[in-house]
Amino acid sequence: MISQRQLFLNHVAQTNDAPLALEIERAEGVYLFDVNGKSYIDLIAGISVSNLGHNHPKVVEAIKVQTEKYLHTLVYGEFVLSPQVQLANLLRINLPESLNCTYFVNSGAEATEGAMKLAKRYTGRQGVVSCRKAYHGSTQGAMSLMSEAFFTAPFRPLLPAVAHIEYNVAEDLATINENTACVIMETVRGEIGVMSPKNDYLKLVRRRCDEVGALLILDEIQVGCGRTGTLFAFEQYEIVPDILLLAKAFGGGMPLGAFVASKEMMNVFTNNPYLGHITTFGGHPVSCAAGLASLEILLNQPQIIASVKEKASLFKDLLIHDAIIEVREAGLLIAVQLKSYDFVYNVIHECLNNGLIVDWFLFNSEAIRIAPPLTINELEIRNACKILLKAIEKTHKNG
């Protein structure tokens, strides 16, 4: 009889030639459990998705309740569906006044695609500016924002009129001009290995966009929903984007993304042409029910987000080793910088053998990614760091 693992390798499309291939049977809190009953502390939360931990009972209950009412009804935007309406309104209440209208999609890449279309349609311009070594999705439009030829060359031609700048370099902002429809950047950069804005950089970007009439799109797909210590990361930098991108944790573990703008801006999708952006399953009622429950939990239990900085500090205090070059954090998005890809690879697999799941970064394969559920407690942090340090020590000794 062919094993599940072999069926997975044979018939489920792969993204690399050596997948981890853990066969997960169930999940709860910060733990995943395989078919043999082995538990793993999940320090990456499905890549910043399970902010409330796996299988949060209130999120699961919201999903169950919605499935008993209705699933898909009609393509997005035609019917009044309560989970969509309630979630959009709760976002409106908790965002600046200008971010009052939400377009729901299925993923972060789709949020990026929709936001770029919105910016071009609203401004009548074609140019897009993004940062080098940034990741905003893997569809062709979103991939066009990526500067790394290693990932993009096999899929060209991609979108024209995309310019790349260095993040945190004020001089590069001159690239943003009267032909720029939008500037898209992560509020805090993830896949480069955690990089936060410095020296009022985001204020300078905001000012330059205003000077030339370009729209500012902030990508909080990975850093939103409390991960950096505030509900939205941009709140810490005293600016407001024209368009905000959300996904990953936004769906509470279900597939859900969104781009949020003003009602005035979003209305351009209704004419010249109408159906300016359409999606069949975007804002699926079950996903929106999960997203609503997740957002309500974060708002009604403020200690979850309030404890993020303290937990991040504990990680930094514990992760001390001669082989660790640097530990960078933006709340519970943490990069542990090591010396090489091979070192990181061996540490990841040694951690896996000992019941800990960590990862690397797309544009920084020499750093370990830590992005646990925000609900992780002190004991779990200490246990996880003990396993990670042991793996680093073993790898270090082995050269």
C-alpha positions in Angstrom: 0.0 0.0 0.0 1.4 3.4 -1.0 2.0 5.7 2.0 0.4 9.1 2.5 3.9 10.6 2.3 4.6 8.9 -1.1 1.2 10.0 -2.5 2.1 13.5 -1.3 5.4 13.4 -3.1 3.9 11.9 -6.3 0.7 13.7 -6.7 0.7 17.0 -4.8 2.7 19.7 -6.7 6.0 20.5 -4.9 7.7 23.8 -4.6 11.2 22.4 -3.9 12.9 19.0 -4.2 13.2 18.4 -0.5 10.0 19.3 1.4 9.9 18.7 5.1 7.0 16.3 4.5 5.8 16.1 8.1 2.5 14.4 8.2 0.4 16.4 10.6 -2.6 14.9 12.3 -3.8 17.7 14.5 -2.8 21.0 16.0 -3.5 23.0 19.2 -2.1 26.2 20.5 1.6 26.4 19.7 1.9 22.7 19.0 1.6 20.5 15.9 1.3 16.7 16.3 2.3 14.2 13.6 0.7 10.8 12.9 3.1 9.1 15.4 2.0 11.4 18.2 5.2 13.4 18.3 4.7 17.1 19.2 6.4 20.1 17.7 6.5 23.6 19.1 5.6 25.7 16.1 7.8 28.8 16.1 6.6 30.1 12.7 2.8 29.8 13.0 2.4 28.7 9.4 4.5 31.7 8.4 2.8 34.4 10.6 -0.7 33.0 10.0 -1.8 31.4 13.3 -1.4 34.5 15.5 -3.9 33.1 18.0 -2.4 29.6 17.9 -3.7 26.6 16.1 -7.4 25.7 16.4 -8.5 28.5 18.7 -11.8 27.4 20.0 -13.7 30.7 19.3 -12.4 30.7 15.7 -13.4 27.1 15.2 -16.8 27.8 16.7 -17.3 30.7 14.3 -16.4 28.5 11.4 -18.9 25.8 12.5 -21.7 28.3 13.0 -21.2 29.8 9.5 -21.0 26.5 7.7 -24.4 25.6 9.1 -25.9 28.8 7.5 -24.4 29.0 4.0 -21.1 28.6 2.1 -20.6 30.2 -1.3 -23.6 32.2 -2.7 -22.6 34.3 -5.6 -19.4 36.1 -6.9 -18.0 38.6 -4.6 -19.7 42.0 -4.2 -23.3 41.1 -5.2 -25.0 39.9 -2.1 -25.1 41.3 1.5 -23.2 38.6 3.5 -23.1 39.3 7.2 -19.6 38.0 7.9 -18.2 40.3 5.2 -20.1 43.3 6.4 -19.3 42.8 10.1 -15.6 42.3 9.4 -15.4 45.3 7.1 -17.1 47.5 9.7 -14.9 46.3 12.5 -11.9 47.1 10.4 -13.3 50.6 9.7 -13.8 51.2 13.4 -10.2 50.3 14.2 -8.4 52.0 11.2 -7.9 55.7 10.4 -10.9 57.4 8.8 -9.4 57.3 5.3 -9.2 53.5 5.4 -12.9 52.9 5.5 -13.6 50.5 2.6 -12.4 46.9 2.3 -12.1 44.7 -0.8 -11.9 41.0 0.3 -9.8 38.5 -1.6 -8.3 35.1 -0.9 -4.6 35.7 -0.3 -1.8 38.3 0.1 -0.8 38.0 -3.5 -4.3 38.8 -4.6 -4.4 41.8 -2.2 -1.2 43.0 -3.9 -2.7 42.5 -7.4 -5.9 44.3 -6.5 -4.1 47.2 -4.9 -1.9 47.8 -7.9 -4.9 47.8 -10.2 -6.7 50.2 -7.9 -3.7 52.6 -7.8 -3.3 52.6 -11.6 -7.0 53.1 -12.2 -7.3 55.9 -9.6 -4.2 57.8 -10.6 -4.3 57.2 -14.3 -0.6 56.4 -14.1 1.5 53.3 -14.8 4.6 53.4 -12.8 5.1 51.3 -9.7 8.0 51.6 -7.2 8.9 48.8 -4.8 11.9 47.9 -2.7 14.8 45.6 -3.6 14.6 42.2 -2.0 11.0 42.6 -1.1 8.3 39.9 -1.4 4.7 40.8 -2.1 3.4 37.5 -3.6 4.2 35.0 -6.4 1.6 35.7 -9.0 3.0 37.5 -12.1 2.0 41.0 -11.2 3.2 40.6 -7.6 6.3 38.9 -8.8 7.0 41.9 -11.0 7.7 43.9 -7.8 10.6 41.5 -6.9 14.1 42.6 -7.8 15.8 39.2 -7.6 16.4 37.8 -11.1 16.9 34.3 -9.6 13.2 34.1 -8.9 11.9 36.2 -11.8 14.0 35.5 -14.8 12.3 32.2 -15.8 8.9 33.9 -15.9 9.6 37.0 -17.9 8.2 39.2 -19.4 6.6 40.6 -16.3 5.0 44.0 -15.7 6.8 46.9 -17.2 7.4 50.3 -15.5 8.5 48.8 -12.1 11.4 50.6 -10.4 13.3 49.3 -7.4 14.7 51.4 -4.5 16.7 50.6 -1.4 14.6 50.6 1.8 15.8 53.1 4.4 17.8 55.1 1.8 16.2 58.6 1.6 18.2 59.5 -1.5 16.4 56.8 -3.5 13.0 58.5 -2.9 13.7 60.7 -5.9 12.8 57.7 -8.0 9.2 58.4 -7.0 7.9 60.9 -9.5 4.8 62.3 -11.4 4.6 59.0 -13.4 4.4 56.9 -10.3 1.0 55.4 -9.6 2.0 53.8 -6.3 4.8 53.0 -4.0 4.4 49.6 -2.4 6.5 48.5 0.6 6.4 46.4 3.8 5.9 48.6 6.9 8.5 46.3 8.5 10.4 44.1 6.1 10.0 40.4 6.5 11.8 38.2 3.9 15.0 40.2 4.0 15.4 38.9 7.6 13.5 41.6 9.6 14.3 45.2 8.9 12.5 48.1 10.5 12.3 51.7 9.2 14.9 54.1 10.6 15.3 57.9 10.8 11.6 58.7 10.0 12.0 56.8 6.7 8.3 56.1 6.3 7.4 59.7 7.0 9.8 60.7 4.2 8.2 58.2 1.9 4.7 59.5 2.8 5.9 63.1 2.2 7.4 62.2 -1.2 4.2 60.4 -2.3 2.2 63.4 -1.4 4.5 65.8 -3.3 4.1 63.9 -6.6 0.6 62.5 -6.2 1.6 58.9 -5.9 -0.3 56.5 -3.6 1.4 54.7 -0.7 0.6 51.1 -0.3 1.8 49.4 2.9 2.0 45.7 2.9 1.1 44.3 6.4 0.3 40.8 5.1 3.0 39.4 7.4 3.3 42.1 10.1 -0.3 43.1 10.7 -2.9 41.7 13.2 -0.7 42.4 16.2 2.6 40.7 15.3 4.8 43.8 15.9 3.1 44.9 19.1 0.3 47.0 17.7 -2.8 45.9 15.8 -1.3 47.4 12.6 2.5 48.1 12.4 2.1 51.5 10.7 0.5 52.8 13.9 4.0 52.9 15.4 5.4 55.3 12.7 2.8 58.1 12.7 1.8 57.7 9.1 -1.3 56.5 7.3 -1.1 54.6 3.9 -3.5 55.2 1.1 -4.0 51.5 0.7 -3.3 48.8 3.3 -2.7 45.1 2.5 -3.8 42.3 4.9 -3.7 38.5 4.7 -2.1 35.6 6.6 -3.2 36.0 10.2 -6.2 38.2 9.0 -8.2 35.0 8.3 -7.6 33.4 11.6 -6.2 30.3 9.9 -8.6 30.4 6.9 -7.6 31.8 3.4 -8.5 35.5 3.5 -6.8 38.7 2.2 -7.9 42.3 1.8 -6.8 45.6 0.4 -8.3 48.6 2.3 -8.6 52.1 1.0 -11.1 55.0 1.0 -14.6 54.5 -0.4 -14.0 57.3 -2.9 -10.9 55.4 -4.2 -12.6 52.0 -4.2 -15.5 53.3 -6.2 -13.4 53.6 -9.4 -13.8 49.8 -9.8 -17.5 50.3 -10.4 -17.2 52.2 -13.8 -15.0 52.6 -16.9 -15.1 49.6 -16.8 -17.6 48.2 -14.3 -16.4 45.0 -12.7 -13.0 46.7 -12.5 -11.8 43.9 -10.2 -13.7 40.7 -9.6 -13.2 37.5 -7.7 -15.4 34.4 -7.2 -14.4 33.3 -3.8 -12.8 36.4 -2.3 -14.3 37.2 1.1 -15.7 33.7 1.4 -18.3 33.8 4.3 -16.6 31.1 6.2 -13.2 32.8 5.9 -14.7 36.1 6.9 -16.4 34.5 9.9 -13.0 33.2 11.1 -11.4 36.5 10.4 -14.1 38.4 12.3 -13.7 36.0 15.3 -9.9 36.4 15.2 -10.1 40.2 15.1 -12.6 40.3 17.9 -10.4 38.2 20.1 -7.4 40.5 19.5 -9.6 43.5 20.4 -11.3 42.0 23.4 -8.2 40.5 24.9 -5.7 43.4 24.5 -3.1 41.7 26.6 -2.3 39.4 23.7 -0.9 42.3 21.6 0.3 44.2 24.7 2.5 41.2 25.7 4.3 40.9 22.3 7.2 43.3 23.1 7.9 41.6 26.4 7.9 38.1 24.8 10.2 39.4 22.0 12.6 40.7 24.7 12.6 37.3 26.4 13.6 35.6 23.1 16.4 38.1 22.7 17.6 37.6 26.3 17.7 33.8 25.9 19.1 33.6 22.4 22.8 34.2 23.2 25.5 32.0 21.6 28.9 32.6 20.1 27.5 31.4 16.7 24.7 33.9 16.7 25.8 37.1 14.9 22.7 39.1 15.7 19.1 38.8 16.8 16.7 41.4 15.1 13.1 41.7 16.1 9.9 43.6 15.3 7.8 42.2 18.0 7.3 38.5 17.4 8.9 38.6 14.0 12.5 37.7 14.8 15.6 36.9 12.8 18.5 35.0 14.3 21.4 35.7 12.1 23.9 32.9 11.7 27.0 32.5 9.5 25.8 30.6 6.4 23.0 28.8 4.7 24.4 25.4 5.5 24.5 26.3 9.1 20.9 27.4 9.1 19.8 24.3 7.1 21.5 22.0 9.7 20.0 23.9 12.6 16.5 23.8 11.1 16.7 20.0 10.7 18.2 19.4 14.1 15.4 21.4 15.6 12.9 19.4 13.7 14.4 16.2 15.1 13.9 17.6 18.6 10.3 18.8 18.2 10.8 22.4 17.1 9.7 24.1 13.8 11.7 27.1 12.6 12.5 28.3 9.1 14.6 30.7 7.1 13.9 33.8 5.1 13.4 34.1 1.3 16.0 36.8 0.9 18.2 35.9 3.9 18.9 32.2 4.0 21.6 32.8 6.6 19.0 33.7 9.3 16.5 31.6 11.3 12.9 32.8 11.2 10.9 33.0 14.4 7.3 34.1 14.2 5.3 32.1 16.8 1.7 32.5 17.8 1.3 35.7 19.8 -0.3 33.5 22.5 3.0 31.6 23.2 3.7 31.7 26.9 7.0 32.1 28.9 7.5 28.4 29.5 7.0 27.6 25.8 9.4 30.3 24.8 12.1 29.0 27.2 11.6 25.4 26.0 11.8 26.5 22.4 14.9 28.5 22.9 16.5 25.6 24.8 16.0 23.3 21.8 17.2 26.0 19.3 20.3 26.8 21.3 21.1 23.0 21.6 20.7 22.7 17.8 23.0 25.7 17.2 25.6 24.3 19.6 25.6 20.9 18.0 25.9 22.4 14.5 28.6 24.8 15.7 30.7 21.9 17.2 30.3 19.9 14.0 31.8 22.8 12.0 
